[in-house]
Amino acid sequence: MHIGSLAIVRAADEGGLGYDRLVQLVEGRLPLVPRYRRKVREIPFAVGRPVWVEDSRFDITYHVRRSALPGPGSDEQLYDLVARLASRPLDHTRPLWEMYLIEGLSDGRRAIFTKTHSALVDGSTALEIGHVILDTSPSPRELAADAWSARREPTEVELLAMAAVELAGQPREALEAMREAGANSIVGVTGRAVERVVSLVRTAASGAPDSPFNARTSRNRRFDVVRTDLEDYRKIRRRFDCSINDVILGVLTGALRAFLQSRGEILTQSAVLRAVVPMSVYVEGPHGDQLKPASEVSSFLIDLPVGEPNPVMRLSHIRHATDAHSRHRRSVRARTLVHMAGFAPASLHAMSVRAASTFAEHTFNLVITNAPGPQQPMYIGGARMLEMYPVSPLLRNQASSIGITSYDGNVFYGLNADRDAMADIGVLSAAVRESMEEMLGACVQ
């Protein structure tokens, strides 16, 4: 459940963005994300919820790392390296994040890959670190000196005492915690067998259609990207009177249709893929006169009409489905998100994946997260960011996850996939470009 983010930057000067400069930048911005110095500690005997404690051995150089491609490295080599880095589990004895400076790219470019456990990010008090290292100009903004020093970590006895005090004032939570602890100690083979039966019944009752996107997954990943022009989406939006989000889903539906056909799938006109599409929402003020960003994300299931051969009809189906959802929820507009602390793309992707994980695993085929980003150039340590791609995690039995971010006039797709189940993820990447051409062609008919 770690959220990845890949930024490709251009060197700002002859030296470029070096490792020492990146370490200094990240260390200077840690006060903005204090949870990145904390780790998770379990309460002994499971009598309480896990807690955040400051890491007394915090070492910035353990978390900010350096890697390199054999220069001049190609983009394909970069994506393969990102897949390998995303495959590695985080160290749960330390704060749950890592950042890699990747050197050796062609044309003097460098990449920064960040992965953060979704538990670190709640979108309001805790942001994703990839957001706070960004600046709107080549000159990094100055922050007040950080006087942080590591505190002594609580002992197990102290953790027990803290849990006892907390649970004494919350008897219902105490009972639930003890019930969970007891359940964890007695559930064995029989319990797992019952769980499988329940899953089968749930699948039969309300499960998503069978698809190659639902399969047992390994720890190993593949990663591919697609870069498209935001203006193309605007043309389609104006022509068919829908939202940018509708157009993105329409383009993806056409790509998924082509991908399934490349797998030899027989698609009837009524065939669909069910996707979880998380969306951010507004919260109204007490008198209905003010809208504030919510620190939560709503999610809804949408059936993507992959069996429909006509791209205009596919878009129409999607527009009606999202309109029905919008009557109950209001989406945050892209230009509003840019100015909201906590609604940076990486933070919103993290919240989206957490929202998607609340759905039963057999009720959908894949997760699609779409987080609007800034439409002006951004900089990391003086180096201009050229591209930014989400690397969303795979939920259980999900062979692929699709993250989308708009930035500086482009729409960037990050396609994360299981290495074995989706060896042909490149076919889906190419299909996104072909589907966009198909939609643009429909605009002039």
C-alpha positions, 0 to 999 in steps of 0.5 A: 500500500505504498504510493509512488510518484515519479518526477523527471527534471531537467538540470538547472545548471552544469551540476544539476540536481545532485544528491547532496542538494536533494538531501539538504532540500528534503531535510529542510522541508521535513518540518512541513511533514512531521510524520515522515520522522515517525514510525509505527509501533504496535501496542504489546498484546494488541490491546490498542491501536498501533501508534506513531512515535518519533524515530530516535534513530532517524537517518535522512540518508537512509530514506533519501537514496541514490541510484543510476542508469548506465548512461545515457539511460533510456526511458524504458530503463528508467521505467524498469528501475521504477518497477523494481523499486516499487516492488520492494517492501518498505522497512516497517521498523523505520518511517514508511517512506523512501526517495531515490535520485536516479541519475544517468538519464539521457539529455542531462535529465534526472528522475526522483522516485518517491514511495510513501505508505498511504497511512502517512498521508491523510490529505489535511494534516499530513501531506505527501513529501513529493509535494512539499519539495516543489517550488514555483520558481527555480529559487527554492523558498526559504524556511525557518531553521528546524530545531528538531531533535530525536526524542526517546522512544517509549518503552513497551511498558509506557506504550501499554500505559498510554493504551490503558489510559486511552481505552479507559475513556473509550470502553467501546473501542477497548472492547473492539480492540480486545475482540480483534486481539482474541479473533487474531489468536483463534482464527485458523484454517477453519476461519480462512476457509469460511472467508473463502466461502464468503468471498465466493458468495459475494462474487456470485451475488454482486461481483465485477465481470471476469477480466484479465485485470483480476488475478493473483499477483506477485510482489514484482511489478511492471511500469509504463507511462503515457504522456498526452496533451491536455488541450486534446481533452479540452477539444473533446470536452467542448465538442461533446459538452462533458467534463475533462474527467469524462473524457479521460475515462472515455479515452481509457475505456477505448484503450481497455477495449483494445487491450481486451481484444488483443488478449482474444477476449470476445466482447459483446456490446453490453460488456463492461469493466467495473472501475473504482473512480475515487473523487475529492469532494467539497464540504459546505460551510455551516450556512451554506455560503462557503465551500471548503476542501474535505479531508476525505475522498468519495469513491464510486463504482462505474461500469466502463462500456468496453463492449461499445464500438462507437467512441461517442456512445462510450463517452455518452454512457460515461457522462450519464454515469458521472452526472448521476454521481455528481448530483450527490457529490461535488468534485473539486475543480482542477484550478482550486486543487492547485491552491489547496494544501493537502490536495497536491496530486500525490496526496490525492492519489494516496487518499484515493487508493485508501478510499478504493480499498474500502470496497470489497475486492470482488466488486470491481476490476481495477482502480483509476485515480485522477488527480489534477495538478498545477498547470504552471512549471514547478521546480525541485531544488532549482531543476524544472520538473518536466513530467510527473507520473503516479505509481499507484499500488495494486490492491488485492487480486488487482493486476493493474492500477492506473494513476493519472495526473495533469501538469503544465499542459499535459496529462500523464498516465502511470500504469503499474502492473503485476510483472507476470499477470500483465507482461503486455502492459505496453499494449495498454499504453499504446492503446491509450494513444490510439484511443485518443486519436479515435476520440479526436477523429470523432470530434471532426465528424 
